[in-house]
Structures are given as structure tokens and as C-alpha cells.
Amino acid sequence: MRLLTTEAQRHGEIEDGKDPTTSPTIGAAIEIHPHLGAGFLESAYEECLCHELHLRGLDFKRQMVLPLLYKGLK
């Protein structure tokens, strides 16, 4: 098991992974944060992230309903 100690190393590890959309998605999120900063509702970040993903030509689905099975919760 490899221990990652810095953000750059963790990002490099993700790039070596199997999903080629991981790095561009993280890059889109990193692009947004300096422009908005902290303190907005999640919906503001979601709107900007969707826009940034679209600008980058990445396919995505917004607010998908996922099955959730947790201690009898349906």
C-alpha cells in the first residue's frame, strides 16, 4: 500500500487510476473555488460545476437518483 502525503501526490495517484474523467472533473472543481470562494449554498457550486464541466466537454448527469440502502432506509 502506498502512503500519499501531499495533495499533489494524491492528485497524481488519481490520474494514474482507471477513470479518465477523474482528473478533468477535479480540475473543474479547482477552477471554480477561487472564483466563488467559500460561503455559498451547495446549489451555487453545483450550478458552476455543471457549467464548467459543460465548457470542458465532459458528459455528466445532474442530481441522479441513486438507490440508497442503509439500515433499512429505502
QUIRA-V629613 format. One record per pair of residues at least 4 apart in sequence whose ideal C-beta (glycine too) atoms are under 7 Angstrom apart, sorted by sequence separation. I is the first residue (numbers start at 1). J is the second residue. D is the distance in Angstrom with one decimal. If there is no record, write none. Layout:
BEGIN
I;J;D, I;J;D
END
This chain:
BEGIN
5;9;6.0, 7;11;6.2, 8;12;6.4, 9;13;6.5, 10;14;6.7, 11;15;6.6, 12;16;6.7, 21;25;5.6, 22;26;6.4, 23;27;6.2, 24;28;6.4, 25;29;6.8, 26;30;6.2, 27;31;6.3, 28;32;6.8, 29;33;6.8, 32;36;5.9, 36;40;5.8, 40;44;3.8, 42;46;6.0, 43;47;6.4, 44;48;6.6, 45;49;6.0, 46;50;6.3, 47;51;6.5, 48;52;6.2, 49;53;6.2, 50;54;6.3, 51;55;6.4, 52;56;6.4, 4;9;4.5, 17;22;6.0, 40;45;6.1, 53;58;4.5, 68;73;6.4, 4;10;4.6, 53;60;5.1, 14;22;5.0, 15;23;4.8, 36;44;6.7, 4;13;5.7, 14;23;6.2, 36;45;6.7, 14;26;6.8, 36;48;6.4, 50;62;5.8, 32;45;6.6, 11;26;6.8, 32;48;4.8, 32;49;6.0, 29;49;6.2, 32;52;5.8, 28;49;6.2, 31;52;5.8, 28;52;4.1, 28;53;5.4, 25;53;7.0, 28;56;5.9, 24;56;5.8, 25;58;6.7, 24;58;5.8, 21;58;6.1
END
